[in-house]
Amino acid sequence: MKKEYIIGTRNSSLALKQCEILKAKLSSKFPELEFKIKEISTTGDRERDKKFSEINVEGIFIREIEYALLAEEIDLAVHSFKDLPTKLPAELEVAAVVDRANRYDVLAGAENKLAELAKGARLGTGSLRRKSQLLAYRPDLEIVPIRGNIETRLKKIKTHNLDGVILAAAGLERLGYKEQITEYLAPEICLPAARQGAVAVEIRKEDSKLKEILKTIETEKNNLEVWTEHSFLAEMEAGCHAPVAAEAIIENKTLTLTAAVGEIDGSRIIKKVAKTKKLDLDSVRSLAQKLAVKVKQAGAAEIIKNLKSN
């Protein structure tokens, strides 16, 4: 039996923190095994000065890591699940969802809450999903496109004369920047990205032993919620950076999936909800796919088509 496994990840502080979370869980369950971390530079990390629209966005934070996985230079790849394309190389798969932190978006570094910001306030975000929903809520806002890791985005509040930035709560909380959070945004204002806050582990499909190991550190609730959101996103065929949002929550033995797609200028938000008490993977995936069809028929297909053609 193999005694040492190499975990590959981006060389950002958040990616490394997520790696440490995985490593700690695995080492606790399997003290006889050794897990080492290997840092890998990705296109998304190297081209931080460019907007997402200026580069081929699908897989910009994971492509080089997948190359290393296919070349057997690493055994596991750790990703923020929301960065993963819905279609992976045929030889690879997401074997486990090993952690999920707070899934919501936050306003950070601002002096007031979102509703109280001055008219025409400048907010930074690199997300079309966030831009769409923020402008639907407050059309007067000026949304400034920014990229970079969490520390870089927070610094841009001063360097870009911003009134605040919109970030994922998970990253700020994992890195100890909770004091920077001005307000957690309600999902009614800004529905989160599908799979936001979830940590995914990608492996080679043939590695059945590693798959067994990873399954021991999953939780059923996280697994069902995240794969529901993933299935919705996959059926939308929109890409992980499109203005598409999805949130699955299991409460009182019922899964509720809320999904939204919006025009980038906030002029139209299409939002729909579906529920099921059948809490198994096949049932929740089916629910998500059916809801995606309804959302597309309600006008989302046109929004996505126009976005891809521009």
Secondary structure by P-SEA (a helix, b strand, c coil): cccbbbbbbcccaaaaaaaaaaaaaaaaacccbbbbbbbbbcccccccccccccccccccccaaaaaaaaaccccbbbcccccccccccccccccccccccccccccccccccccccccbbbbbbccaaaaaaaaaacccbbbbbbbccaaaaaaacccccccbbbbbaaaaaaaccccccccccccccccccccccbbbbbccccaaaaaaaaaaaccaaaaaaaaaaaaaaaaacccccccbbbbbbbcccbbbbbbbcccccccbbbbbbbbbccccaaaaaaaaaaaaaaaaaacaaaaaaaaaac
